[in-house]
């Protein structure tokens, strides 16, 4: 099977047959219909970005039930800006110092099992993460939180500015308990929900449970531009994010941000310094692309999409099952909020290659074929149907069989 050349190949970069899903490493999700066209139209003119972010705030608030929202350059940036908002609030001096937090309360309490590689977003603000509890090691999904509510509460002191929580289906400690503890101490809760949509209900769930800032990816299930994300939450904290990301006042008498995003009534005199948010700017075309994708996500028939993924996964499993050196099964998708099933193939000991050899060989081909490696320590590889076309799925099966048979 051959494919039409991609734009990437024109620059010497090989196509990827993406069997791992919406992972950033391999370009995330395919853009939703209409996103490219909307971004192209936006690129034909100029806009005051603060005005556009104010309108984006309204759309995000409508979708999530939050007070306000803000488009960020990815979910990790959203976590960083959320942490910075909890540290600095409306204090221009603190904003100007970040990420230097020497002498400034900047601890964020987090369950130990919620310490993941992406918590660099929180730490990048200058925050110190104070983890509590224990980790019960799951062989694939990582740590399941083993923390008692009293342990979380006992870690809170005068240096604490927030409590962080990673939203996942297998959490033991529920978000409502975390919110109750944090709010008893007048502390905000930051929720990392980057990968928790679909379903659409998860856009509202954390806010309904009382979370103060919730961060989502724009380039995964929503299928917007890959370098986008958004924060939904309390108006005062979103305002702090906006102040740290959108400072533009060379002269205080000319600084006129939209009042529904940045209400200047209680702010210090003058304008905020250009600080931590400057490297995290997002272009207006990307904001329009994210909003277009969000509208499409809310209108999508998610049950129909899930049926399509399940049918494709079943065909992939049937194809791989023809190989006598593989033990193939289908997951039910319950380990992910999206419900996306996965094909799991165990490479038997009598196979001519090991699981790690298979993964490496496929990634070195042209096109590259990318399978999931998170179960490789169990001699298993995984395939997600989410970002594959039917032709790509058939090609993937053929290449695996060629290397394993």
VEXDREN-2710 file (C-alpha; in Angstrom, 1 decimal):
% VEXDREN-2710
k/r/px/py/pz
1/UNK/0.0/0.0/0.0
2/UNK/1.3/3.5/-0.9
3/UNK/0.2/6.9/0.3
4/UNK/0.1/10.3/-1.2
5/UNK/3.2/12.4/-0.1
6/UNK/2.5/14.6/2.9
7/UNK/3.7/18.2/3.3
8/UNK/6.1/16.9/6.0
9/UNK/7.8/14.7/3.5
10/UNK/8.5/17.7/1.3
11/UNK/10.7/18.9/4.2
12/UNK/12.4/15.5/4.6
13/UNK/10.4/14.3/7.6
14/UNK/8.7/10.9/7.3
15/UNK/5.0/10.3/7.6
16/UNK/3.8/8.6/10.8
17/UNK/1.1/6.0/10.9
18/UNK/-0.2/6.9/14.3
19/UNK/-1.3/4.0/16.3
20/UNK/-0.9/5.6/19.7
21/UNK/-3.7/8.2/19.7
22/UNK/-3.5/11.9/20.5
23/UNK/0.1/12.0/21.8
24/UNK/1.9/15.3/21.1
25/UNK/5.0/13.4/20.1
26/UNK/3.3/12.2/16.9
27/UNK/1.3/15.4/16.2
28/UNK/-1.7/14.9/18.5
29/UNK/-5.2/14.7/16.9
30/UNK/-6.2/15.4/13.4
31/UNK/-7.7/18.9/13.1
32/UNK/-11.5/19.0/13.2
33/UNK/-13.3/20.0/10.0
34/UNK/-13.4/23.8/9.6
35/UNK/-10.5/24.6/11.9
36/UNK/-7.9/25.2/9.1
37/UNK/-10.3/27.4/7.2
38/UNK/-11.2/29.4/10.2
39/UNK/-7.5/29.9/11.1
40/UNK/-6.7/31.0/7.5
41/UNK/-9.5/33.6/7.5
42/UNK/-8.3/34.9/10.9
43/UNK/-4.7/35.2/9.5
44/UNK/-6.0/37.7/6.9
45/UNK/-6.5/40.5/9.5
46/UNK/-5.5/41.8/12.9
47/UNK/-7.2/41.9/16.3
48/UNK/-6.4/43.2/19.8
49/UNK/-5.6/39.8/21.4
50/UNK/-7.1/40.8/24.7
51/UNK/-10.5/41.5/23.0
52/UNK/-10.3/38.0/21.4
53/UNK/-9.4/36.4/24.7
54/UNK/-12.3/38.1/26.4
55/UNK/-14.7/36.6/23.8
56/UNK/-12.9/33.2/24.2
57/UNK/-13.5/33.5/27.9
58/UNK/-17.2/33.7/27.3
59/UNK/-17.2/30.7/25.0
60/UNK/-15.2/28.6/27.5
61/UNK/-17.4/29.7/30.4
62/UNK/-20.5/28.6/28.4
63/UNK/-18.9/25.2/27.7
64/UNK/-17.7/24.5/31.2
65/UNK/-20.0/26.3/33.5
66/UNK/-17.0/28.3/34.9
67/UNK/-16.9/32.0/35.6
68/UNK/-14.3/32.6/32.9
69/UNK/-11.7/31.0/30.7
70/UNK/-8.4/31.7/28.8
71/UNK/-6.8/30.1/25.8
72/UNK/-3.2/28.9/26.5
73/UNK/-0.4/27.5/24.3
74/UNK/-1.1/23.9/25.4
75/UNK/-2.3/22.3/28.6
76/UNK/1.2/22.4/30.3
77/UNK/1.2/26.1/29.8
78/UNK/-2.2/26.2/31.3
79/UNK/-0.9/24.4/34.4
80/UNK/2.0/26.9/34.7
81/UNK/-0.2/29.9/34.4
82/UNK/-2.7/28.5/36.8
83/UNK/0.0/27.9/39.4
84/UNK/1.3/31.4/38.8
85/UNK/-2.2/32.9/39.3
86/UNK/-2.5/31.1/42.6
87/UNK/0.9/32.4/43.7
88/UNK/0.6/36.0/42.6
89/UNK/-3.1/36.8/42.5
90/UNK/-3.3/40.5/41.6
91/UNK/0.1/41.4/43.1
92/UNK/2.1/43.0/40.3
93/UNK/5.3/42.8/42.2
94/UNK/5.0/39.0/42.7
95/UNK/4.1/38.6/39.0
96/UNK/7.3/40.5/38.1
97/UNK/9.4/38.2/40.3
98/UNK/8.1/34.8/39.1
99/UNK/9.5/32.2/38.8
100/UNK/11.6/33.5/41.7
101/UNK/9.5/32.6/44.8
102/UNK/12.1/33.1/47.5
103/UNK/10.2/34.4/50.5
104/UNK/6.8/34.1/48.8
105/UNK/4.3/31.4/49.8
106/UNK/4.3/29.1/46.8
107/UNK/3.7/25.5/47.9
108/UNK/1.2/23.4/46.1
109/UNK/0.0/20.3/47.8
110/UNK/-0.6/17.3/45.6
111/UNK/-1.3/13.5/46.1
112/UNK/2.0/11.6/45.5
113/UNK/0.4/9.5/42.8
114/UNK/-0.6/12.6/40.9
115/UNK/3.1/13.5/40.5
116/UNK/3.5/12.9/36.8
117/UNK/6.0/14.1/34.2
118/UNK/3.7/16.9/33.2
119/UNK/3.8/18.5/36.6
120/UNK/6.7/20.5/35.2
121/UNK/3.9/22.8/34.3
122/UNK/3.2/23.5/37.9
123/UNK/6.9/23.6/38.9
124/UNK/7.7/26.0/36.1
125/UNK/5.9/28.8/37.9
126/UNK/8.3/28.6/40.7
127/UNK/6.0/26.6/42.9
128/UNK/7.2/23.8/45.2
129/UNK/5.2/20.6/45.0
130/UNK/4.5/19.1/48.4
131/UNK/3.3/15.5/47.7
132/UNK/1.5/13.4/50.3
133/UNK/0.3/9.8/50.7
134/UNK/1.6/6.7/49.1
135/UNK/1.6/5.2/45.6
136/UNK/0.2/1.7/44.9
137/UNK/2.0/0.8/41.7
138/UNK/-0.3/-0.4/38.9
139/UNK/1.7/-2.4/36.3
140/UNK/0.5/-0.1/33.4
141/UNK/-1.4/2.9/34.5
142/UNK/1.1/4.1/37.1
143/UNK/0.3/5.1/40.7
144/UNK/-3.1/4.9/42.1
145/UNK/-3.5/7.4/44.9
146/UNK/-3.3/6.0/48.4
147/UNK/-3.8/9.2/50.5
148/UNK/-6.2/9.8/53.3
149/UNK/-8.0/13.1/53.5
150/UNK/-6.3/13.9/56.8
151/UNK/-2.9/13.5/55.2
152/UNK/-3.8/16.0/52.5
153/UNK/-5.1/18.4/55.2
154/UNK/-2.1/18.0/57.4
155/UNK/0.2/19.1/54.6
156/UNK/-1.4/22.5/54.3
157/UNK/0.2/25.4/56.1
158/UNK/0.9/29.1/55.7
159/UNK/3.2/28.5/52.7
160/UNK/0.4/26.7/50.7
161/UNK/-1.2/28.5/47.8
162/UNK/-3.2/25.7/46.1
163/UNK/-4.0/22.0/46.0
164/UNK/-3.5/20.2/42.7
165/UNK/-5.3/17.2/41.3
166/UNK/-4.9/15.1/38.1
167/UNK/-8.3/13.9/36.9
168/UNK/-8.2/10.2/35.9
169/UNK/-10.8/7.4/35.9
170/UNK/-8.8/5.2/38.3
171/UNK/-8.3/7.9/41.0
172/UNK/-9.2/6.6/44.5
173/UNK/-9.3/10.0/46.2
174/UNK/-12.3/11.8/44.7
175/UNK/-12.2/15.4/43.6
176/UNK/-15.1/16.5/45.8
177/UNK/-13.1/15.5/48.9
178/UNK/-10.1/17.5/47.7
179/UNK/-12.2/20.5/47.0
180/UNK/-13.8/20.4/50.4
181/UNK/-10.5/20.2/52.2
182/UNK/-8.9/23.0/50.1
183/UNK/-11.9/25.3/50.5
184/UNK/-11.9/24.8/54.2
185/UNK/-8.5/26.4/54.1
186/UNK/-9.5/29.1/51.6
187/UNK/-7.2/27.5/49.0
188/UNK/-8.0/27.0/45.3
189/UNK/-7.9/23.6/43.5
190/UNK/-6.1/23.3/40.2
191/UNK/-7.3/20.3/38.1
192/UNK/-5.3/18.8/35.2
193/UNK/-8.0/17.4/32.9
194/UNK/-5.9/17.6/29.8
195/UNK/-6.9/14.2/28.5
196/UNK/-10.3/13.9/30.0
197/UNK/-12.5/14.8/27.0
198/UNK/-14.4/13.2/25.4
199/UNK/-17.0/12.8/26.9
200/UNK/-18.3/16.4/26.8
201/UNK/-19.7/16.0/30.3
202/UNK/-16.2/16.2/31.6
203/UNK/-16.0/19.8/30.6
204/UNK/-18.5/20.6/33.3
205/UNK/-17.8/18.0/35.9
206/UNK/-14.7/19.4/37.7
207/UNK/-16.3/22.9/37.9
208/UNK/-19.6/21.4/39.2
209/UNK/-17.5/19.7/41.9
210/UNK/-16.0/23.0/42.9
211/UNK/-12.6/23.1/41.2
212/UNK/-11.2/26.6/40.9
213/UNK/-9.1/26.2/37.8
214/UNK/-9.4/23.3/35.3
215/UNK/-6.9/22.8/32.5
216/UNK/-7.8/21.1/29.2
217/UNK/-5.8/20.3/26.0
218/UNK/-7.1/21.8/22.8
219/UNK/-5.2/19.4/20.6
220/UNK/-6.4/16.0/21.9
221/UNK/-10.1/15.0/22.0
222/UNK/-11.3/18.5/21.1
223/UNK/-9.1/18.3/17.9
224/UNK/-8.1/21.9/17.8
225/UNK/-4.6/23.2/17.0
226/UNK/-2.0/21.0/18.7
227/UNK/-0.2/23.9/20.6
228/UNK/-3.4/25.0/22.3
229/UNK/-5.2/24.4/25.6
230/UNK/-7.5/26.4/27.8
231/UNK/-8.1/27.1/31.5
232/UNK/-11.6/27.4/32.9
233/UNK/-12.3/28.7/36.4
234/UNK/-12.8/31.5/38.9
235/UNK/-12.9/35.0/37.3
236/UNK/-10.2/36.5/39.7
237/UNK/-7.7/33.7/39.0
238/UNK/-8.4/33.8/35.2
239/UNK/-7.8/37.6/35.5
240/UNK/-4.4/36.9/37.0
241/UNK/-3.6/34.6/34.2
242/UNK/-4.6/37.2/31.7
243/UNK/-2.5/39.9/33.4
244/UNK/0.6/37.6/33.3
245/UNK/0.1/36.6/29.7
246/UNK/-1.2/39.8/28.1
247/UNK/0.7/42.8/29.6
248/UNK/0.7/45.5/26.9
249/UNK/0.7/48.8/28.7
250/UNK/3.5/51.1/27.7
251/UNK/1.5/54.0/29.1
252/UNK/-1.1/53.5/31.8
253/UNK/-3.5/56.0/30.3
254/UNK/-3.5/54.0/27.1
255/UNK/-3.9/50.6/28.7
256/UNK/-7.6/49.7/28.1
257/UNK/-8.1/45.9/28.4
258/UNK/-11.6/44.5/28.1
259/UNK/-13.3/45.0/31.5
260/UNK/-15.0/41.6/31.5
261/UNK/-11.6/39.9/31.3
262/UNK/-9.4/42.3/33.3
263/UNK/-11.4/44.5/35.7
264/UNK/-8.9/47.2/36.7
265/UNK/-11.0/48.5/39.7
266/UNK/-9.1/46.7/42.4
267/UNK/-5.7/46.4/40.7
268/UNK/-2.5/48.2/41.7
269/UNK/-1.7/51.5/40.0
270/UNK/0.2/51.2/36.8
271/UNK/0.5/48.3/34.4
272/UNK/1.9/44.8/35.0
273/UNK/5.4/43.9/34.0
274/UNK/6.1/41.6/31.1
275/UNK/6.8/38.4/33.0
276/UNK/6.3/34.7/33.2
277/UNK/3.5/34.6/30.7
278/UNK/5.4/36.2/27.8
279/UNK/7.0/33.0/26.5
280/UNK/3.6/31.4/26.7
281/UNK/1.8/33.6/24.2
282/UNK/-0.8/32.2/21.9
283/UNK/-1.6/33.5/18.4
284/UNK/-5.0/34.9/17.5
285/UNK/-5.3/32.3/14.7
286/UNK/-4.8/29.5/17.2
287/UNK/-7.4/31.0/19.5
288/UNK/-9.9/31.0/16.6
289/UNK/-8.9/27.5/15.7
290/UNK/-9.4/26.3/19.3
291/UNK/-12.8/28.0/19.5
292/UNK/-13.9/26.5/16.2
293/UNK/-12.8/23.1/17.4
294/UNK/-14.6/23.5/20.7
295/UNK/-17.9/24.3/18.9
296/UNK/-17.4/21.3/16.7
297/UNK/-16.7/19.1/19.7
298/UNK/-19.8/20.2/21.5
299/UNK/-21.9/19.4/18.3
300/UNK/-20.3/16.0/17.6
301/UNK/-22.2/12.7/17.9
302/UNK/-19.7/11.2/20.4
303/UNK/-21.5/7.8/20.5
304/UNK/-21.2/7.5/16.7
305/UNK/-17.5/8.4/16.9
306/UNK/-17.0/5.8/19.7
307/UNK/-18.7/3.1/17.6
308/UNK/-16.4/4.0/14.7
309/UNK/-13.3/3.6/16.9
310/UNK/-14.6/0.3/18.3
311/UNK/-15.2/-1.1/14.9
312/UNK/-11.8/-0.1/13.6
313/UNK/-10.2/-1.6/16.8
314/UNK/-12.0/-4.9/16.2
315/UNK/-10.7/-5.0/12.6
316/UNK/-7.2/-4.4/13.7
317/UNK/-7.5/-7.1/16.4
318/UNK/-8.8/-9.6/13.8
319/UNK/-5.9/-8.8/11.5
320/UNK/-3.2/-9.2/14.1
321/UNK/-4.8/-12.3/15.4
322/UNK/-3.9/-14.1/12.2
323/UNK/-0.3/-14.1/13.5
324/UNK/0.6/-17.3/15.5
325/UNK/3.2/-15.3/17.4
326/UNK/0.8/-12.8/18.9
327/UNK/-1.8/-13.1/21.7
328/UNK/-4.4/-10.4/20.8
329/UNK/-7.2/-9.0/22.9
330/UNK/-9.3/-5.8/23.0
331/UNK/-9.6/-3.5/26.0
332/UNK/-12.9/-2.0/26.8
333/UNK/-11.7/1.6/27.1
334/UNK/-12.7/1.9/30.7
335/UNK/-9.2/3.0/31.7
336/UNK/-9.8/6.3/29.8
337/UNK/-12.5/8.9/30.2
338/UNK/-12.9/8.9/26.4
339/UNK/-13.8/5.2/26.3
340/UNK/-11.4/4.6/23.4
341/UNK/-10.7/0.9/23.1
342/UNK/-7.2/-0.4/22.5
343/UNK/-5.8/-3.5/20.8
344/UNK/-3.3/-5.2/23.1
345/UNK/-1.0/-7.7/21.5
346/UNK/1.5/-9.8/23.5
347/UNK/4.5/-10.9/21.6
348/UNK/5.1/-14.6/22.5
349/UNK/8.5/-16.0/23.5
350/UNK/8.7/-18.0/20.2
351/UNK/8.3/-14.9/18.0
352/UNK/11.3/-13.9/15.9
353/UNK/11.4/-10.4/17.6
354/UNK/10.7/-9.1/21.0
355/UNK/8.1/-6.5/21.8
356/UNK/10.7/-3.7/22.1
357/UNK/12.4/-4.8/18.8
358/UNK/9.1/-4.7/17.1
359/UNK/8.4/-1.2/18.3
360/UNK/11.8/0.0/17.3
361/UNK/11.7/-1.6/13.8
362/UNK/8.3/-0.1/13.0
363/UNK/9.4/3.4/14.1
364/UNK/12.5/3.2/11.9
365/UNK/10.5/2.4/8.7
366/UNK/9.2/4.8/6.1
367/UNK/6.4/5.6/6.8
368/UNK/7.1/5.3/10.5
369/UNK/4.6/3.1/12.3
370/UNK/4.0/4.1/15.9
371/UNK/2.5/1.7/18.3
372/UNK/2.1/2.2/22.1
373/UNK/5.0/1.1/24.3
374/UNK/3.5/1.6/27.8
375/UNK/3.0/-2.2/28.3
376/UNK/6.3/-3.2/26.7
377/UNK/7.6/-4.4/30.0
378/UNK/4.9/-7.1/29.8
379/UNK/6.0/-8.0/26.2
380/UNK/2.9/-6.2/24.9
381/UNK/2.3/-3.5/22.3
382/UNK/-0.9/-1.5/22.0
383/UNK/-2.8/0.1/19.1
384/UNK/-5.3/3.0/19.5
385/UNK/-7.8/3.3/16.6
386/UNK/-8.4/7.0/17.4
387/UNK/-6.1/8.7/14.9
388/UNK/-5.9/6.0/12.2
389/UNK/-7.7/6.0/8.9
390/UNK/-9.0/2.6/7.7
391/UNK/-6.1/2.5/5.1
392/UNK/-3.6/3.3/7.7
393/UNK/-5.0/0.7/10.0
394/UNK/-4.7/-1.9/7.3
395/UNK/-1.1/-0.9/6.6
396/UNK/-0.2/-1.0/10.3
397/UNK/-1.5/-4.6/10.5
398/UNK/0.5/-5.6/7.4
399/UNK/3.7/-4.2/8.7
400/UNK/3.3/-5.9/12.1
401/UNK/2.6/-9.2/10.5
402/UNK/5.6/-8.9/8.2
403/UNK/7.9/-8.4/11.1
404/UNK/6.5/-10.9/13.5
405/UNK/5.5/-13.9/11.3
END
